[in-house]
């Protein structure tokens, strides 16, 4: 650390809409000044090291507003086959995981992620039979790309103790007609026993996994991420989180990590505050609570206001995932206790319900300034749009999801409703701000892939992936949502998210200027230098 100056002809401070020539003076962990590019190296700066990056863009580090850090770190490790998204059928996915299992005969469990039913055309949902044929001797746990479903073989069903008649708050253990478990689990409550096995590693292995993932965050220039799984207040969660606390206190994390714990089922939050006090390490915090109102439209567990176009007998199966009367009490209680609430809402019905619940909380608690958020918002009703600004609720969105769904929503919700699918520009026009993230490991954590999707609405092959391409947003709005917008969600806008005096020196240097390169070159951009709290970590 110490003192130094970074300079470029393209500095994006996040306070304007375009980069400009400037120099950033850093002292220890903070930005001391934003100087003219041609500042005078007089007595004040004569002995300061100067690093001139020509026309390569300098900006505030990325802040990913929505990640699942623990499962993401595992999915990015050597212990998981993350290639299942390449499979275009159940059989192809089984072939991929069989090759992985054969290559790792020492793994007592076989883990995989990324299979996605939208990639399989008209093929039905998977079951255990092909997995049992391919890998009969070891438990196999395969996470769907949307993280709302798991696909298991018989050995995994047995090891995880999946009870076909288990009573759950939400979710489905899918069965064959004869009542036998099929191997498919839908929604978090059903997946919970299997997820515990998926996440089960030794302390030494977990330290390795998180240490390596911190390097991934550093490589991508990400200075903040989150744990959005809504873990319960258990000894198991305490043990899991202690690994990250230990790593932070002994070696230092390379990004701020904000964890959001379980909301539903609680109106008294002493356990929350116990966790918050315990995990107040330099870069790992308990930041709020999270709940799931609905699931995903791909399995008809997204809550619509009107029936599915391709399944008119339902507006969503088994929804909401938690009784609305209970949600109201719990959200009011959390906000009253000074706790921020973030709600998973995929479809227009869940978005409206969330805003209704936040409105009730505001009526009871008054102006609390907690910045409750609604996550995902994959489609919305026009009558709902103005309520975000009215209630000071932040829309938190993930642009690369548009490409993941590959226009599947048109078939499910019809062309009229699809006009407001992933409505980034419309939300921005009504709310005035967005928070932007990835939802990793649902999709890649690579920020340049996300940026490309936001500004083009195109997939990895350059093809439009929605019927409403006008919902793309500008580069400036995208970068602001990826920095200061996310900072507002995390309540760190006083210290992160823009380049200005007094803020932490979380600064990245890119391989080019995002405002000048051809849009098709965005995905090839790299972070050439990364300063976290004034220290160069890449």
N, C-alpha and C positions, 0 to 999 in steps of 0.2 A: 504494500500500500504506500502511503506517503502522499506525494503530490505530483500531478502530471496533467498534461493537456492533450485532449483528442481533437483533431481538426479534420473537417471535410467540406467540400463544396456542396454536400447534400446532407444536412442535419435536419432530421424530422423531430422536432421537440414535442409534437403532440398538441401544441397550443395553436398551431396554424394548420392550414389544409395542404401545404406543400413543404418540401424540404427547402432549406436555404443555406448559403455558406455561413458557417459558424464554427466556434471552437468551444469545447466544454472543459472547464477547469475543475479538477477533482482534488479534494483534500481528504485523505483517509477514506472514510466510507461515503462521503457525501459530495454532491455537486456544489462547488463554491460559487461558480459564475458561468453564464453563457455569454461568450465574448464574440465580437465581430471576427470574421475569418482572418482579417488582416490586422489583428490586435497588435499593439506595440509591445515588444519584449523588453519593457523598461524594468525598473528596479523591482516591480511587483512580481514579474514573471521571468526575470532574466535567467534564473537557474532551474526553471521547471523543465523537465523532459517534455518534448513535443512529439507527438505521434501523428503524422499527417497521412490521412487515408485517401487523398486525392478526391475522386468523385464517388467513392463507395459510400453508401448511405450509413449514417449513424442514427440510432434511434433508441428509445427506451426499450428494455428487455420485454419479451412477450410475457403476459400474465394469462394463463389458461384458466378461464372461469369455471370449467367443469371437467374434472377428470376423476377416475377411480384409481387412485394411486396404488393401493396395495395389490389389487388384482391386475392392474396394468403393469406394475413392476414384475409380477410373476409371469404374466403373459409375454413380456419382453425378454424373459430369461431363457436359458438353455433347457429348462425343464418342461417347456410347453411347445407344442407344435402350433404355430400361429398361421399356418398356411391353408387352413380349411376354407377360407374365403375364396380360394381358387377353384374349389370344387363346384361343379355345375349340376350335381345330382347327389343323392344320398350315397350311391355306389362310389362315385369319385371321391367323396369325403372319406369314406371308409378305406379306400385304397391309400389315400394320403396318410391317414393316421396309422394304418398298418405298416407302412414304410417307416414312419417315425418310431413305432414300437419296436420293429425289427432292428433299427439302428441303435436302440437304447435298451438292451436286454437287462441292464442293471436297475432300471427304474421300476420300483414296485407298483407305481400308479402311472397310467398314461393319461396325460392332460392335453387337451387341444382347445383351440378357440377360433372363431371367425366364420363358422358355417352360417349360412343365411338363406332362409327358405325362398326369398325373392329371387335368388340366383338360380333356383331350380325349376323355373317355369311352372308348369301345372302339376309337378310332382307333389304327392301328399307329404305331410309331416313325417319325420323319421321315427323309427323305433329300434329296439335293441337287437333284432334278429341278425342283421348283417354284421353288426359289431361283434355279436357272440361268435359268429362263424370265423371272423377275421382274428379276433383277440379273445380267446375263451379263458385264458389262464390268469389275466390281470385285470383289475378294475380300470374302466375307461370312463373319463369324465370330459365331456365336450361342451364348452360354453358357446351359445349362439352369439353372433356378432352384436346383437342388441342387448346382451347381458340379462335378458328376461326369460330365457329358456335354457335348459340343460338336457343333454342327450347322453344317456348312460347305457352301458351293457349290463348283463345280469350280475356279474361280479361286483360292479360298482353299486347297483341297487342293494345288493346284500351287504356290502361293506358299510355303506352309508346308513343302513337300517331304514330304508324307505318303506314306510307302512302304507299300504294301499288305502287304508281306512282312517288315516291320521286326520284329525280335525285341525283345520287351518283358518287363520283370519282371512287369507286370500290365496289364490293360486290353485293349480290343478295337478294332481298326479294322474296323467293320462293312462287309461287302461284299454286293453283289448275287450272285445265283446264278452269274453268269458270271465271278466273281472281281473285278469292278470295284468300287472304293471307292464306298460309298453316300453318303458325306458325314457319317456319324454316327460319332463317337468316344466310347468309353465308358471311364471311369475315368482317373485322373491321368496314368499313363504314356502312354496313347494320346493324351491331349489336349495333352501337353507341347509338341510343336512348334507347334501352333496357338495355344496360350496365349502363347507367346513373341511371336508376331505381334500378338495381341490386346493385349498389354501394351507394345508398342513405340511409344514416343513420344520426342520431343526433350526435352532437359533443361528447356528453357523451358516446354514443355507440361506436363511432370511437376511442375514447381514450381507452376504455376498449379493443376493438379489437386489437389495435396496442400494447398496454401494454402486453397483453397476448402473442402476436406473438413474441415480443422481448424475452420473456421467452422461446419460442420454439427455436429461434435461439441460445440462450444460452445453452439450453439442448443439442443441436446437435454440439456445438463447432464451430458455424459459425460466423466469425468476420467481414464478408463483404457480402452484398447482393445488389440487384439492383431493380429498378423499370423500366421495359423495355416496358411499354405499349405505349410509344411515345405520351404522353398527349400533348394537344394543350395549347397555352398560353392564357388561359381564366381565368376569375375570379373564375369559378368553380374549375379549377385545383389549383389555388392559395389557395382557401379555403381548399381543400383536403390536399395539402402539408403542410399547416399551422398547421394541427393537429400533424404531425410528428415533425415539428420544435418545437412546444410547448412542446411536450413530451420530446424531446431531451434537451431543455434548462431548463426545470423545474425538470425533473427526471433523464435524461441521458439515451440515447439509449445504448443497449448492443452489437451493431455491427455498422460498417460503412455502410451507405446506399447511393448508387450512382443512381441518377435518369437520364434517357435519354428521352429527349423531342422530339417533332414532327419535322421531317426534311421536308417532302414533302409539297410543297406549299410556301416555304420560300427561298428567296435568300438574304434577309436582316434580321439580327438577333438581333436587338435591344431588342426585347421582350425576347429573350433567355437570354441576358446578364442582363436584369432587374430581371428575375427569379433567375439567378445565384447569383446575388448580394444579393437578399432578403433571399435566402435559404442557406447562408453560415453559418450554425450552426455547433457546434462541430463535429457532426457525420452524417449530412445529406447534400448532395451536389447535385447540378446540374452538371452532368459530361460530357454530350454530347447530340447528337441527334440520332434518329433512324428512319429508313424507312422500309417498307415492299415491296419487289419486287414481291413475289408470296405468295400463301397461303399454302395449304397442299395437298399432293397427294391423300389422302383418299377421298376428294371431287373433285378431278381433277382440283384443283386450284394451284398445283405445276407446275412450268414452266420447261418443258423438252426441250431438244434440238431436240429430235425426238418424234414421237407420242407415246401415251400410248399403251402398248401391248394389254390391254383389252378394249381400247377405241381408236382405230386407227384414228378416225376422228379429234382428237385434240392433241395438245402438252400442253394443259392447257387452261381452259376456262376463258375468261375475263382477260387475262394477257398480259403484266405485270400490276400490280395493279395501276401503275402510269406511265404516258408516259416517255419513256426513255430520250427523249430530255430535258424534265423538270428535271428529276433526275440528269442528267449531270450538268446542271447549278447550281442546288441546292447543290450538293455534292462539286463541285468546290468552291462555295461561302462559304459553311460551313468550309471547310478546310482552305480556305484563311483567314477566321475570327478566326482561331485557335481552331476550334471545332472538336472533334472526331466524326466520323460517324460509326454507327453500322447498318448493313443491314440484315434483315430476308431473308434467301435464303434456300429453302428446296431442290430444284432439280437442276440438272446439268445446265439447261438453265439459271436459276436465278443466280447461282454461277458464271458462265462465264460472265453474264451481269454485276454483281457487280464488278468483277475484271477489266472488261473493263472500268467501270466508275471510279474506283479508279486509274487506269492507266492514264486516262484523267486528273484527278485532280492532279496527280503527275507531269504530263507534264506542267501543267499551274502553279502550286504552288511550284514545286521543292520539295526537301526533307523537309517535315514538321514535321516528328517525332510524328505524332498524333496517330499512331497505330489503324487505321481503322480496323474494324472486320467484319467478315461474320459469321452470326449466323446459327447454325443447320447443314447445309451441309449433308443432308440425302442421297444424291447420287451425284457423281461428274464424269466428263469426264477425262480420263487419261491425255489429253493434257493440262489440267488446273492446274495440281498439282504443277508444279514448280513456278507458278506465285505468290503464296503466299509469298515465300521467296524473290522473285525478287521485289515485291511491298511493302514488310514489312507489309503485311496484316495478322492479327491473325485469325486463325480458332477457333471459339468458339463452343464447341460441348456438347451434353447432352447424356451420355451413356445409361441411363435408357430408353430413347426413343426406343432403339432397341427392348426391351422387349414389349413395349406398342404396337408396330405395328404387332407383332406376325407373321413375315414373309409375311405380306400383300404386300410388295413391289415387291416380285417375280412375282405375278400375274399382277401387274400394269405396271412394267417396263421391265419385262423379265429377264432371268437368266444372260445374258451377262452384262447388266447394274447393276444388283443386286450384281455383284462381287465387286462393289465399293459403296455399300450402307453402310452408317455410317463408313467411311473409316479411323478410328482413327489411326491405325498403319501407314497406307500409308501417311496420312497427317503429322504425326509426323516425318516420315523418310524424307519427302520432305521439310517441313517447319522448323523442328527442335524443335518446341514447340507447345503446345496446351493450350487453356484456357478451363476449364471444369466447368460445372454447371448442374443445374437440369431442368430449365424452370418451376419451381414450380409456380402455382399449376397444371400445365399440368401433372406432376408426383410428387411423394413425395419429400420433401426437405431433407429427411434422407440421409446423405452423405454415409453411409455404404451400402445402397441399390445401390446407384450410383457406388460406388467403386466396388462392386461385379459384376455389369453389365459390367464395363469397363475391368476388368481383366479376366472375364469368357465368356462374350457374352451369358450368360444364364439367364433365367427368374426366377421368384420366386419359381418355382418348380424344378429348376435345369436343365431345358431342353434348348438346344441350340435354339436360336431365330433368327438366321440369316444363310444364306447360305455361309457366309464368316467368319467362326470363327477365321481365322488367323488375323483378324483385332483387336483382343483383344490386350491390352497393358499391360506392366509390372506394378507391384505395385509401383515402384519408379516413373515411368513416370506418372501414375495416380495421385499420391499424389502431384507431382510437378505441374501438370496441375491444380490441385485443390487448390494450394496455390500460388506459385510464378508465374505460368502461368496466373491465374486470376489477380494477382497483377499487371502484365504488362498491362492488359486490362484497369484496373482502374487507371493506372499511379501512383501506390503507392508502386512500388517495392523497393524504397529507405527506406520505413518504415514498410512494411509488406511482408509476404510470405515465409520467411526463418528465422531460428534461428541463428542470428549472432549479434555481438556487435553493438549497436547503433539503432537497430530496436525496434519497439514497442513490449512490452512483451505480445503478443497475443499467448498464449500457451495452449495446451490441453494435458491432460493425458488420455489415452485410457484404456479400461479394459483388454487389452492384446497387443500383438505385431502383427500387421497386416502382417508382413513378415513371421511370424512363424505359425500362426493359419491355420488350414485347410480352404480352400477357402469357403466351405459351412458354416463356422462359421463366416464369415465376416459380414453378415447381422445382426448377434446377438451382434456385438460389441457395446459398449457404451462409451460415454465421461464421465469419472469419475470426472474430475476436469477441470474447464475452467477459465483461467485468461485472462481478456480483459483489455488491457493497464495496466497490472500489478496488477489489482484488481481481486480477486477471486470472480467470479459471479456464479459458480456452483461447 
